[in-house]
């Protein structure tokens, strides 16, 4: 390798390391932003990390490093949009606009505001908005982004962004103003379904504190939809356990030799420092 080639290689290595440090510094802010845009904290962290990995892979596309934050935010928002899927409780914008065009349609403001002040209620309502409308509302009304900033992040025009914000606010009020039998039945549960379902895996492993355990059990006793999900989790875990090879497949003589070997290794490793694995 020539001297010039060596210099280029060192320069690229130094530049890559510096860019990696910039990305690492941006990750906490991306996680915080993602957590405001998606309901599941694990999904939020996944989206943020995937955005960082994607940015590293496409680092040659960023010409101005001063624009890194905006570039990452735009990538994150687009990734969230791509990963979103319509679910059964999602509101239909055409139906909502039809209701709002009806002069007789209204809501009870006290009820809407009371539910909006309850975090679970507000998050439930936001989750029912299609993602492009939910993003517009959260980015503008929660995080204080301007219309042009949202338009840039979502690769849309400013008029389209303003329309999404208007529609998103309408759908949010409609979701909070609903007073149907399904909502009343859901509110009657000792714990909301979504919260119970997030706890049910830890409940299955016996990792919950007594108070939360009691709340999950009370929910499972009365909820019509969660017990089948819990039963399915139990059944799948049991089935996975059956894939484990029984001890009988190992010849007894060989199994004893393995156990003896492990026993000789354990004492010598008790006081050893934990092994550190470096990921390049």
Secondary structure by P-SEA (a helix, b strand, c coil): ccaaaaaaaaaaaaaaaaaaaaaaaaaaaaaaaaaaccccaaaaaaaaaaaaaaaaaaccccccccaaaaaaaaaaaaaaaaacccccccccaaaaaaaaacccccccaaaaaaaaacaaaaaaaaaaccaaaaaaaaacccccccaaaaaaaacccaaaaaaaaaaaaaaaaaaaacccaaaaaaaaccccaaaaaaaaaaaaaccccaaaaaaaaaaaacccccaaaaaaaaaaaaaaaaaccccccccaaaaaaaaaaaaaaaaaacccccbbbbcc
